Amino acid sequence: GADVEVEQYTQVINFVHDTENSPLDADVTVKRLQDELTNRRQYLSFVQSFQEEVSASLDSIEAVRRDYFNAMEELKDLVGRKSAVPKERVYPLFEELAKKWGEAEDVVFHMEALQQIFSELHQFQTPGYRKRMNLEYIHAAEKGAEAAYAKKQADEMEREDGGTEAGGAEGGPDPKSVPGDQLVEALSPDSQIPLHVFRTENPEIITMNIEFSGFCPVTVTERDSLLLPGDPTNGNVLFKGKLYGFVSMDALLRFMKDPNKYLEGVLLSARKAPELINMLSLEQHFPHNILRKYLSHFGSEETLGMGKSAEAECQTPTHFVEKRIDPKYDWNEWSLRRKAIQLANLHTKRTHSTQTNQSHFRRENETQVYIPKAGVTQTSTERGTKPVKTLQYIAGLRGHPDQVMEVVKVDVDLQ
């Protein structure tokens, strides 16, 4: 299956990375194997999402079937051989049966859509490219893994015989018992100090999900977007209220030294390889990506290319209210006659005016003034003072990813 292929690819890539004598042929690169691993992980992720959707649909079918038959039994017990049944009791049961029947039809439609999606997904079970993985690489990786495991067991026995105390995996600390105040501080989104914790030993974080779908951010950043799942035996790192998993204790310690570097590195890798956005659950950083939304709506009318349908009704009045109303309209004949006589009388009228001593504005008064002259004096000497202008520039925004951003101040004297 796809999970076995993913395990084989992971084992071979780790073996090539850890050993000096690579078993790969000259025309096969690690980057090629990583791309094939990403393809298989994508297919495995889609299959797992499909299985979860099918399981949820089966649970819905069972719940609807159980509720439907319970309502039918209750209705039979209520009606029986009675000639009359109170409608206050029987009508709610009819309504409940109709509701369950509609839910059953929705689930059937959903399952038919899942069947179509499965037929499309089944085509990608066999990759459409030429696989570069062969049995020789797999056998070499298995032998290397056995040798590494035997060496690890021998080292542990040697440390036990020597009486040395192991302070954590690969010399790392043993943070299984974390003080409560440190844990509360690390759970804050504003915390800047990473904390090494174990989920099984701290009930406060046992239900928290591991970021990046459980993949190690160090390998994604440093090993060219390689997806390797974290090892729970190494513990997790709690940083800014989020949990992160790591493939090894060495990767965990490097993350704790500079966590922001690796978090930004994951986002940079996702920009270069968009297929990582959904596999690492980075939808909040890339809101325009819609693949997760597409997968979360199996069987909806939109995904099947069908138009939405909805019941609607409208009611129109028998007589519409006229909106264009003339306020000067007059239907009374006598009123119209009276207005006509008034207009006719206006044509025979004259306007007379008389000027009296008591009238206002009896004469026009004018006053003339002389505008004052503007006095201006020009000299041969001009003096002024201008302060120094301080400018600030931000350097380091472009260039190498590890370049540090800094503020540069420049004083400009324009005198």
C-alpha positions as CSV (number, residue, x, y, z in Angstrom):
1,G,0.0,0.0,0.0
2,A,0.9,3.7,0.0
3,D,1.9,3.6,3.6
4,V,4.4,0.9,3.0
5,E,5.9,2.8,0.0
6,V,6.2,5.9,2.2
7,E,8.0,4.0,4.9
8,Q,10.4,2.5,2.3
9,Y,11.1,5.9,0.7
10,T,11.7,7.4,4.2
11,Q,14.1,4.7,5.2
12,V,16.1,4.9,2.0
13,I,16.4,8.7,2.1
14,N,17.5,8.7,5.8
15,F,20.1,5.9,5.0
16,V,21.5,7.9,2.1
17,H,21.7,11.0,4.3
18,D,23.4,9.3,7.2
19,T,25.9,7.1,5.2
20,E,28.9,8.1,3.2
21,N,28.6,5.2,0.7
22,S,25.4,6.0,-1.1
23,P,23.7,2.9,-2.8
24,L,22.0,5.1,-5.4
25,D,22.8,4.9,-9.0
26,A,24.5,7.8,-10.8
27,D,21.3,8.9,-12.5
28,V,19.2,8.8,-9.3
29,T,19.4,11.8,-6.9
30,V,18.0,12.3,-3.4
31,K,15.9,15.1,-4.7
32,R,14.2,12.7,-7.1
33,L,13.4,10.3,-4.3
34,Q,12.1,13.2,-2.2
35,D,9.7,14.2,-5.0
36,E,8.4,10.7,-5.3
37,L,8.0,10.5,-1.5
38,T,6.0,13.8,-1.6
39,N,3.7,12.4,-4.3
40,R,3.1,9.2,-2.3
41,R,2.4,11.2,0.8
42,Q,-0.1,13.3,-1.1
43,Y,-1.9,10.2,-2.3
44,L,-1.8,8.7,1.2
45,S,-3.2,12.0,2.7
46,F,-6.1,12.0,0.3
47,V,-6.9,8.3,1.0
48,Q,-6.9,8.9,4.7
49,S,-9.2,11.9,4.3
50,F,-11.5,9.8,2.1
51,Q,-11.5,7.0,4.7
52,E,-12.4,9.5,7.5
53,E,-15.2,10.9,5.3
54,V,-16.6,7.4,4.6
55,S,-16.4,6.4,8.2
56,A,-18.4,9.6,9.2
57,S,-21.0,8.8,6.5
58,L,-21.4,5.3,7.8
59,D,-22.0,6.6,11.3
60,S,-24.5,9.1,9.9
61,I,-26.4,6.3,8.1
62,E,-26.5,4.2,11.2
63,A,-27.8,7.1,13.3
64,V,-30.5,8.0,10.8
65,R,-31.6,4.4,10.4
66,R,-31.8,4.0,14.2
67,D,-33.8,7.2,14.7
68,Y,-36.1,6.3,11.8
69,F,-37.0,2.9,13.1
70,N,-37.5,4.2,16.6
71,A,-39.9,6.8,15.4
72,M,-41.8,4.2,13.3
73,E,-42.1,1.9,16.4
74,E,-43.4,4.8,18.5
75,L,-45.9,5.7,15.8
76,K,-47.1,2.1,15.6
77,D,-47.5,1.8,19.3
78,L,-49.5,5.1,19.3
79,V,-51.8,4.3,16.4
80,G,-52.2,0.5,16.7
81,R,-55.9,-0.4,16.0
82,K,-57.3,2.9,17.3
83,S,-59.9,4.5,15.2
84,A,-59.0,8.0,16.4
85,V,-55.6,9.4,17.5
86,P,-55.0,12.9,18.9
87,K,-53.3,15.0,16.3
88,E,-51.2,16.8,19.0
89,R,-49.3,13.5,19.4
90,V,-49.3,12.0,16.0
91,Y,-48.4,15.0,13.9
92,P,-44.9,15.5,15.6
93,L,-44.1,11.9,14.8
94,F,-45.1,12.4,11.1
95,E,-42.8,15.5,11.0
96,E,-40.0,13.6,12.6
97,L,-40.3,10.7,10.1
98,A,-40.3,13.2,7.2
99,K,-37.2,14.8,8.6
100,K,-35.3,11.5,9.0
101,W,-36.4,10.5,5.5
102,G,-34.9,13.7,4.1
103,E,-31.7,13.2,6.0
104,A,-31.5,9.6,4.6
105,E,-31.8,11.0,1.1
106,D,-29.0,13.4,1.8
107,V,-26.7,10.7,3.1
108,V,-27.5,8.5,0.0
109,F,-26.6,11.4,-2.3
110,H,-23.4,11.9,-0.3
111,M,-22.4,8.3,-0.6
112,E,-23.0,8.4,-4.4
113,A,-20.7,11.4,-4.6
114,L,-18.1,9.5,-2.6
115,Q,-18.3,6.7,-5.0
116,Q,-17.5,9.0,-7.9
117,I,-14.6,10.5,-6.0
118,F,-13.2,7.1,-5.1
119,S,-13.2,6.1,-8.8
120,E,-11.2,9.2,-9.6
121,L,-8.8,8.7,-6.7
122,H,-8.2,5.1,-7.6
123,Q,-6.5,6.2,-10.8
124,F,-3.6,7.6,-8.8
125,Q,-2.9,4.4,-7.0
126,T,-0.2,3.6,-9.5
127,P,2.0,6.7,-10.1
128,G,2.1,8.0,-13.7
129,Y,5.9,8.4,-13.6
130,R,8.8,6.0,-13.8
131,K,9.8,5.0,-10.2
132,R,13.5,5.2,-9.4
133,M,13.1,3.2,-6.2
134,N,14.2,-0.4,-6.4
135,L,14.7,-3.4,-4.1
136,E,18.5,-2.9,-4.0
137,Y,18.0,0.5,-2.3
138,I,15.4,-0.9,0.1
139,H,17.6,-3.9,1.2
140,A,20.6,-1.6,1.7
141,A,18.5,0.7,3.9
142,E,17.1,-2.2,5.9
143,K,20.6,-3.5,6.6
144,G,21.8,0.0,7.6
145,A,18.8,0.4,9.9
146,E,19.5,-2.9,11.6
147,A,23.2,-2.0,12.1
148,A,22.3,1.4,13.5
149,Y,19.8,-0.2,15.9
150,A,22.4,-2.8,17.1
151,K,24.9,0.0,17.6
152,K,22.4,2.0,19.6
153,Q,21.6,-1.1,21.8
154,A,25.3,-1.7,22.4
155,D,25.9,1.9,23.4
156,E,23.0,1.8,25.9
157,M,24.3,-1.4,27.4
158,E,27.8,0.2,27.7
159,R,26.4,3.2,29.5
160,E,24.4,1.0,31.9
161,D,27.5,-1.0,32.7
162,G,29.6,2.1,33.2
163,G,27.1,3.5,35.7
164,T,26.5,6.7,33.7
165,E,23.1,8.4,33.9
166,A,21.4,9.1,30.6
167,G,20.1,12.7,30.8
168,G,17.6,12.2,27.9
169,A,17.9,10.9,24.4
170,E,21.3,11.8,22.8
171,G,22.4,13.8,25.7
172,G,19.4,16.1,25.8
173,P,17.5,17.1,28.9
174,D,14.8,15.1,30.5
175,P,11.9,17.5,30.8
176,K,9.1,15.1,31.6
177,S,8.2,17.0,34.8
178,V,7.7,20.6,33.7
179,P,6.8,23.2,36.3
180,G,3.3,24.6,36.0
181,D,4.3,28.2,35.7
182,Q,6.7,27.5,32.8
183,L,4.0,25.5,31.0
184,V,1.4,28.2,31.4
185,E,3.9,30.8,30.1
186,A,4.8,28.6,27.1
187,L,1.1,28.2,26.3
188,S,0.7,31.9,25.8
189,P,0.8,33.1,22.1
190,D,3.2,35.9,23.2
191,S,5.8,33.5,24.7
192,Q,9.2,33.7,23.1
193,I,10.9,30.9,25.0
194,P,10.6,27.3,23.6
195,L,9.9,24.5,26.2
196,H,10.7,20.8,25.8
197,V,7.7,18.8,27.0
198,F,6.1,15.4,26.8
199,R,2.4,15.1,25.9
200,T,1.9,12.0,28.0
201,E,3.3,13.6,31.1
202,N,1.4,16.9,30.9
203,P,-2.4,16.7,30.9
204,E,-2.7,20.4,29.8
205,I,-1.3,19.6,26.3
206,I,-2.4,16.0,25.8
207,T,-5.3,17.0,23.6
208,M,-3.3,19.6,21.5
209,N,-2.6,18.8,17.9
210,I,0.9,18.9,16.6
211,E,1.6,21.6,14.0
212,F,2.5,20.9,10.4
213,S,0.5,17.7,10.5
214,G,3.1,16.1,12.7
215,F,6.0,16.6,10.3
216,C,9.4,17.8,11.5
217,P,10.0,21.5,10.6
218,V,13.8,21.1,10.8
219,T,13.9,18.5,8.0
220,V,11.5,20.6,5.9
221,T,13.8,23.6,6.2
222,E,17.3,22.1,6.1
223,R,16.7,19.0,3.8
224,D,15.0,20.6,0.8
225,S,11.3,20.2,1.9
226,L,11.7,16.6,3.1
227,L,8.6,15.4,5.0
228,L,9.5,13.2,7.9
229,P,7.1,12.5,10.8
230,G,8.1,13.4,14.3
231,D,9.2,10.8,16.8
232,P,7.0,10.9,20.0
233,T,9.8,9.4,22.1
234,N,11.8,12.5,21.7
235,G,9.1,14.7,23.1
236,N,7.8,17.9,21.6
237,V,8.5,21.6,21.8
238,L,5.9,24.0,23.1
239,F,6.4,27.5,21.5
240,K,3.9,30.3,21.4
241,G,1.1,28.0,22.5
242,K,1.7,25.4,19.7
243,L,3.3,22.0,19.7
244,Y,5.9,20.8,17.2
245,G,7.3,17.3,16.6
246,F,10.8,16.3,15.5
247,V,12.4,13.4,13.9
248,S,15.4,13.2,16.2
249,M,16.7,14.8,19.4
250,D,19.3,16.7,17.5
251,A,16.6,18.3,15.3
252,L,14.7,19.2,18.5
253,L,17.7,20.9,20.1
254,R,18.5,22.9,16.9
255,F,14.9,24.1,16.8
256,M,15.0,25.2,20.4
257,K,18.0,27.4,19.6
258,D,16.2,29.4,16.9
259,P,12.6,28.4,16.5
260,N,11.6,31.4,14.4
261,K,14.2,30.5,11.8
262,Y,12.7,27.1,11.1
263,L,9.1,28.4,11.2
264,E,9.9,30.9,8.6
265,G,11.8,28.2,6.6
266,V,8.7,26.1,6.5
267,L,6.6,28.9,5.0
268,L,9.4,29.6,2.5
269,S,9.5,26.0,1.5
270,A,5.7,26.0,1.0
271,R,5.9,29.0,-1.2
272,K,8.4,27.2,-3.4
273,A,6.4,23.9,-3.4
274,P,2.6,24.7,-3.1
275,E,1.8,21.0,-2.6
276,L,3.1,21.3,0.9
277,I,0.4,23.9,1.9
278,N,-2.3,21.3,2.5
279,M,0.0,18.6,3.6
280,L,1.4,20.8,6.4
281,S,-2.0,22.4,7.2
282,L,-0.8,26.0,6.3
283,E,-4.2,27.3,5.1
284,Q,-4.2,30.2,7.6
285,H,-0.9,31.5,6.0
286,F,-2.2,30.9,2.4
287,P,-5.9,31.8,2.5
288,H,-6.2,31.6,-1.3
289,N,-5.5,27.9,-1.4
290,I,-8.8,26.1,-1.6
291,L,-7.8,22.4,-1.8
292,R,-8.7,21.7,1.8
293,K,-12.1,23.4,1.4
294,Y,-12.6,21.2,-1.7
295,L,-11.8,18.0,0.2
296,S,-13.9,19.0,3.2
297,H,-17.1,19.2,1.1
298,F,-17.3,15.7,-0.5
299,G,-20.5,15.3,-2.3
300,S,-21.7,18.9,-2.2
301,E,-23.5,20.2,-5.2
302,E,-20.7,22.7,-6.0
303,T,-18.0,20.0,-6.3
304,L,-20.2,18.0,-8.6
305,G,-20.8,20.9,-10.9
306,M,-24.5,21.1,-10.1
307,G,-26.4,24.4,-9.5
308,K,-27.8,25.2,-6.1
309,S,-31.5,24.8,-5.6
310,A,-33.7,26.4,-3.0
311,E,-37.4,26.8,-2.4
312,A,-38.6,30.4,-2.6
313,E,-42.0,32.1,-2.8
314,C,-43.2,35.6,-3.4
315,Q,-46.6,37.3,-2.9
316,T,-47.9,40.2,-5.1
317,P,-50.7,42.6,-4.2
318,T,-53.9,42.7,-6.3
319,H,-53.8,46.4,-6.8
320,F,-50.5,48.1,-6.9
321,V,-50.0,51.4,-5.2
322,E,-49.3,54.2,-7.7
323,K,-46.0,55.9,-6.8
324,R,-46.1,58.8,-9.2
325,I,-48.6,61.1,-7.5
326,D,-49.0,64.7,-8.6
327,P,-49.7,66.9,-5.6
328,K,-51.2,69.7,-7.7
329,Y,-53.7,67.4,-9.4
330,D,-57.3,68.6,-8.9
331,W,-60.3,66.7,-10.1
332,N,-63.1,69.1,-8.9
333,E,-64.6,71.0,-11.8
334,W,-65.6,74.0,-9.6
335,S,-62.1,74.3,-8.1
336,L,-60.6,74.3,-11.6
337,R,-63.1,77.0,-12.7
338,R,-62.1,79.2,-9.7
339,K,-58.4,78.8,-10.5
340,A,-59.1,79.8,-14.2
341,I,-60.9,83.0,-13.1
342,Q,-58.0,83.9,-10.8
343,L,-55.5,83.5,-13.7
344,A,-57.7,85.6,-16.0
345,N,-58.0,88.4,-13.5
346,L,-54.2,88.6,-13.1
347,H,-53.9,89.6,-16.7
348,T,-55.9,92.8,-16.1
349,K,-54.1,93.9,-12.9
350,R,-51.3,96.5,-12.6
351,T,-48.7,97.0,-9.9
352,H,-48.3,100.6,-8.5
353,S,-45.5,101.8,-6.2
354,T,-45.1,105.1,-4.2
355,Q,-41.9,106.5,-2.6
356,T,-42.5,108.2,0.8
357,N,-40.3,109.9,3.3
358,Q,-40.7,106.8,5.6
359,S,-39.5,104.4,2.9
360,H,-36.3,102.7,3.5
361,F,-33.3,103.1,1.1
362,R,-34.5,106.5,-0.1
363,R,-31.2,107.4,-1.6
364,E,-27.9,105.8,-2.6
365,N,-24.8,106.6,-0.5
366,E,-21.2,106.0,-1.7
367,T,-17.9,106.5,0.1
368,Q,-14.4,106.5,-1.4
369,V,-11.4,105.5,0.7
370,Y,-7.7,105.5,0.0
371,I,-6.1,102.0,0.3
372,P,-2.9,102.1,2.5
373,K,0.4,101.6,0.8
374,A,2.4,98.5,1.3
375,G,5.9,99.2,2.7
376,V,8.7,96.8,1.6
377,T,12.4,97.1,2.3
378,Q,15.0,95.1,0.4
379,T,18.5,94.5,1.7
380,S,21.6,92.8,0.2
381,T,21.9,90.3,3.0
382,E,19.8,87.2,3.6
383,R,20.1,84.9,6.5
384,G,18.3,81.7,7.6
385,T,18.6,78.6,9.8
386,K,17.8,75.1,8.8
387,P,18.1,72.1,11.2
388,V,19.8,68.8,10.3
389,K,17.4,66.3,8.8
390,T,17.5,62.7,10.2
391,L,16.5,59.8,7.9
392,Q,16.0,56.2,8.8
393,Y,16.3,53.2,6.4
394,I,15.6,49.5,7.0
395,A,18.4,47.3,5.6
396,G,18.3,43.5,5.2
397,L,14.8,43.1,3.8
398,R,16.1,41.4,0.7
399,G,19.0,39.0,0.0
400,H,20.0,35.9,1.9
401,P,17.3,34.3,4.2
402,D,19.7,34.4,7.1
403,Q,20.5,38.1,6.7
404,V,19.6,40.1,9.8
405,M,17.3,43.1,9.5
406,E,18.7,46.4,10.9
407,V,17.8,50.1,11.0
408,V,20.3,52.6,9.5
409,K,20.2,56.3,10.5
410,V,21.5,59.0,8.3
411,D,21.9,62.7,9.2
412,V,21.6,65.1,6.2
413,D,22.9,68.7,6.6
414,L,21.4,70.8,3.8
415,Q,22.9,74.1,4.8
